Amino acid sequence: MGLRQKFLWALLLFAISYSIIMVTLFSHQRRDDLTRGKHSRSHKYRNLREGNILSSVLGTVGDSHLLDNYLGCVNFTGNIRDSLPGKQYENLRSLTPTECVRNCTEKNFTLAAIEGASNCYCGNRNVNFTVKNLADDKMCNLKCGGDTNAPCGGSQHYSVYRTKVVDSSCNKRSFLEAYSVPLIALASFPGSGNTWIRHLLERATGIFTGSVYNDRDLYKHGFKGESEKYTNGKTLFIKTHIFDRGHIEEFDAAILVIRNPYKAIVSEHNRKFGGHTGHASAKKYIVGDEWVKFVMGKSRTWTNTAINWLQYSKRILVIYYEDLIEDHEREIRKILNFIELPENNGRLLCLSEDTDGPFKRPEKREIQRLDFDPFTDDMKEYIDIFIRTVAMAIELKAQPPLPSEYIPNF
């Protein structure tokens, strides 16, 4: 690190220290107001998922899970019988999506595709039929003969559904030979989707990830790398929330996952009171001063996690949780390219099967469980100070800038 770089980091650390001092003084002045529960309830959480035009019609099909399992309208001009070589049901005048999905499920296929209002094709994802680059749902506007309320594809357009069948090949994972790869950290503040990203990485590579925590609950749900000593090199990425310098310098490289601190703090609060998939009750935000102390402490931890990993890592790649939500395959490819691991197109297809994994708390439900904004204006003022500080550190390391949604908050 050159003299100029050292000076800039020293200046940044001074700014952090000053911010923490000011935040502490500020919080002591305002704590009485905060602990009396004077939370602004005028700003409700945003709905993060816009309505789909299918929502009004699929509810009438008969199976409530169909909307959740609808993958989209796919434009495909190739030979469908070669690309989805499973069972075909053609010229069914009374076809419904429910019937097509049921038939494909019974034949043990993961996809059901409907075309031309009367044709049902079963198969699995493959390099020819990837269910990507979706067309507008309006192109799948033909109505099923058996249910005129339900869309059943169009001309060379397929309404594609995921069945309940899981592609077993995507669940095959293995350990590496000991000490065969560099030690790579998957670092984050808690509540930033670390476990979910491990799930995606394992599906994309077929290699177990590890952890510094030996979490037995995660082990029971398939994360077998939890039982391995994280320094033995048998796992590809190591989950950690620790941010002290000595720990960071153990690793040869790091993937730093950053999430909007407002949402990450709420997520970690939910984990504290509801476990990996549960939620904190509304009273946990308004009764007593637990929430106030939690926000004060965790906002500093969010900042220190980012600053220290940026400063002390030998090599680092910053990945934003929000970018993963937008396009998880693109971001996983970035990670694999960073560690110079060749892509396996067959495994990458597994990212579209069981995307969420066992411990990804649905973001929509996580936010909408509260009918008020738990962050007071005072809280927002000092959290925003920390956000701007992290933004400075990211710029110093020439990493992609923070998403614009971080400031202003929510």
C-alpha positions in Angstrom: 0.0 0.0 0.0 1.5 3.3 -1.1 1.9 6.4 1.0 -1.1 8.1 -0.6 -3.3 5.1 -0.1 -2.3 4.9 3.6 -3.1 8.5 4.1 -6.5 8.1 2.5 -7.3 5.1 4.7 -6.1 7.0 7.8 -8.4 9.9 6.8 -11.3 7.5 6.3 -10.7 5.8 9.7 -10.7 9.2 11.3 -14.0 10.0 9.7 -15.4 6.7 11.0 -14.2 7.4 14.5 -15.7 10.9 14.4 -19.0 9.6 13.1 -19.2 7.0 15.8 -18.5 9.6 18.5 -21.1 11.9 17.1 -23.6 9.1 16.7 -23.1 8.1 20.3 -23.5 11.6 21.6 -26.5 12.1 19.4 -28.1 8.8 20.5 -27.7 9.6 24.2 -29.5 12.9 23.7 -32.4 11.3 21.8 -32.7 8.0 23.6 -35.6 9.1 25.8 -37.6 10.0 22.7 -36.7 6.8 21.0 -37.5 4.4 23.8 -41.0 5.9 24.3 -41.9 4.3 21.0 -42.3 7.5 18.9 -41.8 5.7 15.7 -43.1 7.3 12.5 -45.8 5.1 11.0 -46.5 7.3 8.1 -44.1 5.5 5.7 -45.1 1.9 5.0 -42.7 -0.7 3.5 -42.7 -0.8 -0.2 -44.1 -3.7 -2.0 -41.0 -5.2 -3.7 -42.9 -7.4 -6.2 -45.1 -5.9 -8.8 -48.2 -7.7 -9.8 -48.1 -10.2 -12.7 -50.8 -10.0 -15.3 -51.4 -13.7 -14.7 -52.3 -13.2 -11.1 -55.9 -12.4 -11.9 -56.5 -15.6 -14.0 -54.2 -18.3 -12.5 -56.1 -18.2 -9.2 -59.1 -19.7 -11.1 -57.2 -22.6 -12.4 -57.7 -24.7 -9.3 -54.2 -25.2 -7.9 -53.0 -22.3 -5.8 -49.4 -23.2 -6.4 -49.5 -22.6 -10.1 -48.8 -18.9 -10.0 -45.7 -19.5 -7.8 -44.5 -22.1 -10.2 -45.0 -20.1 -13.4 -41.7 -19.4 -14.9 -42.8 -17.2 -17.8 -43.6 -17.0 -21.5 -40.8 -18.5 -23.6 -40.2 -17.7 -27.3 -38.8 -20.9 -28.8 -38.5 -21.5 -32.6 -36.5 -24.8 -32.5 -37.7 -28.3 -32.4 -39.6 -28.6 -29.2 -39.6 -32.4 -29.3 -35.8 -32.5 -29.3 -35.4 -29.8 -26.7 -38.1 -31.2 -24.3 -37.8 -34.8 -25.3 -40.0 -36.0 -22.4 -43.6 -37.0 -22.7 -45.7 -34.9 -25.2 -49.5 -34.4 -25.1 -50.7 -32.8 -28.3 -54.0 -31.6 -29.6 -55.8 -31.8 -26.3 -58.9 -29.7 -26.8 -59.7 -29.7 -23.1 -56.1 -28.9 -21.8 -55.6 -26.9 -18.7 -52.3 -25.8 -17.0 -53.2 -27.9 -14.0 -53.5 -31.0 -16.2 -50.2 -30.4 -18.0 -48.3 -29.8 -14.8 -49.8 -32.9 -13.3 -49.0 -35.1 -16.3 -45.4 -33.9 -16.3 -45.0 -34.3 -12.6 -46.3 -37.9 -12.9 -43.7 -38.6 -15.6 -41.0 -37.2 -13.3 -40.1 -34.1 -15.3 -39.2 -30.7 -13.9 -40.8 -28.5 -16.6 -44.3 -28.4 -18.2 -44.6 -26.2 -21.3 -47.9 -25.3 -23.0 -48.1 -24.1 -26.6 -50.9 -23.3 -29.0 -53.6 -23.8 -26.4 -53.7 -27.5 -26.8 -50.1 -28.9 -26.7 -48.3 -29.9 -23.5 -44.6 -30.8 -23.4 -42.6 -32.2 -20.5 -38.9 -32.2 -20.0 -36.0 -30.7 -18.0 -33.9 -27.6 -18.5 -31.0 -28.1 -20.9 -28.7 -25.9 -22.9 -31.3 -25.7 -25.7 -34.2 -24.9 -23.5 -33.0 -22.7 -20.6 -36.1 -20.6 -19.8 -34.2 -17.4 -20.2 -34.8 -14.2 -22.1 -38.5 -14.4 -21.4 -41.0 -12.9 -23.8 -43.8 -10.6 -22.7 -46.6 -12.6 -21.1 -49.0 -11.1 -23.6 -47.4 -13.3 -26.2 -48.8 -16.3 -24.4 -52.4 -15.1 -24.8 -54.1 -18.2 -26.2 -56.7 -19.6 -23.8 -56.8 -23.2 -22.8 -59.6 -25.3 -24.2 -60.3 -26.7 -20.7 -60.2 -23.3 -19.0 -60.8 -20.2 -21.0 -59.5 -18.1 -18.1 -56.0 -19.6 -18.2 -53.3 -18.7 -20.8 -51.9 -21.6 -22.7 -49.0 -20.2 -24.8 -49.2 -18.8 -28.2 -47.6 -19.3 -31.7 -44.1 -20.5 -31.0 -44.5 -19.2 -27.4 -44.7 -21.5 -24.4 -46.3 -20.9 -21.0 -43.7 -22.7 -18.9 -44.3 -24.0 -15.4 -42.0 -25.7 -12.9 -43.4 -29.0 -11.5 -42.7 -30.3 -8.0 -40.1 -32.7 -9.3 -36.5 -31.7 -8.4 -33.6 -32.4 -10.7 -31.6 -34.8 -8.6 -28.4 -34.1 -10.4 -28.4 -30.5 -9.1 -28.2 -31.9 -5.5 -25.0 -33.7 -6.1 -22.1 -32.0 -4.3 -18.7 -33.1 -3.1 -15.7 -32.0 -1.1 -12.4 -30.9 -2.6 -9.1 -32.5 -1.8 -7.6 -30.9 1.3 -5.6 -27.8 0.7 -6.2 -28.0 -3.1 -7.6 -24.5 -3.5 -6.9 -21.0 -2.0 -8.8 -20.1 1.2 -11.7 -17.8 0.0 -14.0 -16.0 2.5 -17.6 -15.3 1.9 -17.9 -12.4 4.3 -20.9 -10.3 5.2 -22.8 -8.6 7.9 -25.5 -11.0 9.3 -28.8 -10.8 7.5 -27.2 -10.1 4.1 -28.0 -13.4 2.4 -24.8 -15.3 3.1 -26.5 -18.7 3.5 -28.6 -18.2 0.4 -25.5 -17.3 -1.6 -23.8 -20.5 -0.4 -26.8 -22.4 -1.7 -26.5 -20.8 -5.1 -22.7 -21.4 -5.2 -23.1 -25.0 -4.3 -25.7 -25.5 -7.0 -23.5 -23.7 -9.6 -20.3 -25.6 -8.8 -21.3 -28.9 -7.2 -18.8 -28.2 -4.4 -19.6 -27.8 -0.7 -19.1 -24.4 0.9 -17.8 -24.1 4.5 -18.2 -21.9 7.5 -16.4 -20.8 10.6 -19.4 -21.5 12.8 -20.2 -25.3 12.6 -23.9 -24.6 12.6 -25.7 -27.9 13.2 -29.0 -26.7 12.0 -27.5 -25.8 8.6 -25.7 -29.1 8.5 -28.9 -31.0 9.0 -30.4 -29.1 6.0 -27.6 -30.1 3.6 -24.7 -27.7 4.2 -22.3 -30.5 5.0 -19.3 -28.2 4.9 -20.4 -27.0 8.3 -18.7 -30.0 9.8 -15.3 -29.3 8.2 -12.5 -27.2 9.7 -12.7 -24.1 7.6 -8.9 -23.9 7.1 -8.5 -27.4 5.7 -9.2 -26.3 2.1 -11.9 -29.0 1.4 -14.7 -26.4 0.8 -14.8 -23.7 -1.8 -16.0 -20.7 0.1 -16.1 -20.0 3.9 -19.0 -18.1 5.4 -17.9 -15.6 8.1 -19.3 -12.5 9.8 -16.0 -11.9 11.7 -14.2 -8.7 10.8 -11.0 -8.5 12.9 -7.8 -8.0 11.0 -6.2 -11.3 12.1 -9.1 -13.3 10.8 -9.3 -11.4 7.5 -5.6 -12.0 6.8 -6.1 -15.7 7.1 -7.7 -15.7 3.7 -6.2 -15.5 0.3 -9.2 -13.7 -1.1 -12.7 -12.6 -0.1 -16.1 -12.1 -1.5 -17.7 -9.3 0.5 -21.5 -9.4 0.3 -23.1 -6.1 1.1 -26.9 -5.5 1.6 -28.8 -2.3 2.2 -28.2 -1.8 6.0 -31.9 -1.0 6.7 -33.0 -4.3 5.3 -30.0 -6.3 6.6 -30.7 -5.0 10.2 -34.4 -5.9 10.0 -33.4 -9.4 8.6 -30.9 -10.0 11.4 -33.5 -8.8 14.0 -35.9 -11.4 12.5 -33.3 -14.1 12.8 -32.6 -13.1 16.4 -36.2 -13.6 17.4 -37.5 -16.0 14.7 -34.6 -18.2 13.7 -33.4 -18.6 10.1 -36.9 -18.3 8.5 -39.0 -16.7 11.2 -39.8 -13.1 12.2 -39.7 -10.8 15.1 -43.1 -9.6 16.3 -44.1 -6.0 15.9 -43.9 -5.4 19.7 -40.1 -6.1 19.5 -39.8 -2.8 17.7 -41.8 -0.6 19.9 -41.7 -2.0 23.5 -38.6 -1.0 25.6 -35.3 0.0 24.1 -34.1 -3.3 22.7 -34.7 -2.2 19.1 -33.0 1.1 19.6 -29.8 -0.6 21.1 -30.0 -3.2 18.3 -30.0 -0.5 15.5 -27.2 1.4 17.2 -25.0 -1.6 17.6 -25.7 -3.3 14.3 -25.3 -0.2 12.2 -21.8 0.1 13.5 -21.1 -3.6 12.9 -22.4 -3.3 9.3 -19.9 -0.4 8.8 -16.9 -2.2 10.4 -17.6 -5.4 8.5 -17.4 -3.6 5.2 -14.5 -1.2 6.1 -12.2 -3.9 7.6 -12.7 -6.5 4.8 -12.1 -3.8 2.2 -8.9 -2.6 4.0 -7.3 -5.9 5.0 -8.2 -8.4 2.3 -5.4 -9.5 0.0 -7.9 -9.6 -2.9 -11.6 -8.7 -2.8 -14.7 -8.7 -4.8 -17.8 -6.8 -3.6 -21.1 -8.3 -4.5 -24.4 -6.5 -3.6 -27.4 -8.5 -2.4 -29.7 -6.4 -4.5 -27.8 -7.3 -7.7 -28.2 -11.0 -6.8 -31.9 -10.5 -6.4 -32.0 -8.9 -9.8 -29.9 -11.5 -11.7 -28.4 -14.2 -9.5 -26.8 -16.1 -12.4 -24.9 -13.0 -13.6 -23.5 -12.3 -10.1 -22.6 -15.9 -9.5 -20.7 -15.9 -12.8 -18.8 -12.8 -11.5 -17.8 -14.7 -8.4 -16.6 -17.8 -10.4 -14.6 -15.5 -12.7 -13.0 -13.8 -9.7 -11.7 -17.0 -8.3 -10.8 -18.3 -11.8 -13.0 -21.3 -11.6 -14.2 -22.5 -15.1 -18.0 -22.3 -15.5 -20.0 -25.5 -15.8 -23.0 -24.7 -18.0 -24.8 -27.8 -16.8 -24.4 -26.8 -13.2 -25.3 -23.2 -13.9 -28.7 -24.4 -15.1 -29.2 -25.7 -11.6 -29.5 -22.1 -10.4 -32.9 -22.0 -11.9 -34.0 -25.0 -9.9 -34.7 -24.4 -6.2 -33.4 -20.9 -6.4 -34.3 -20.0 -2.8 -32.9 -22.9 -0.9 -34.0 -23.9 2.7 -33.1 -20.7 4.5 -33.8 -17.7 2.3 -36.5 -15.7 4.1 -38.9 -14.3 1.5 -38.0 -10.6 1.3 -41.6 -9.6 0.5 -42.9 -11.2 3.7 -40.0 -10.1 5.7 -40.7 -6.4 5.0 -44.5 -6.5 4.8 -45.0 -8.1 8.1 -44.8 -4.7 9.7 -47.3 -2.0 8.8 -45.0 0.8 9.9 -41.4 2.0 9.3 -39.4 0.8 12.4 -36.6 3.3 11.7 -37.2 6.7 13.3 -35.8 9.9 11.6 -33.0 9.9 14.2 -32.0 6.4 13.4 -31.9 7.2 9.7 -29.7 10.2 10.2 -26.9 8.2 11.8 -27.3 5.1 9.6 -26.9 7.4 6.6 -23.6 8.6 8.0 -22.3 5.1 8.1 -23.6 4.4 4.6 -21.7 7.4 3.2 -18.5 6.2 5.1 -18.7 2.8 3.5 -19.3 4.4 0.1 -16.0 6.2 0.5 -14.1 3.0 1.4 -15.6 1.2 -1.6 -14.5 4.0 -3.9 -11.0 3.8 -2.5 -10.8 0.1 -3.4 -12.2 0.7 -6.9 -15.2 -1.5 -6.4 -18.6 -1.0 -7.9 -20.4 1.8 -6.1 -23.2 1.2 -3.6 -26.7 0.9 -5.2 -28.6 4.1 -5.4 -31.3 2.7 -3.1 -29.0 2.8 -0.1 -29.2 6.6 0.0 -31.8 7.8 0.7 -32.8 4.9 2.9 -35.6 2.6 1.7 
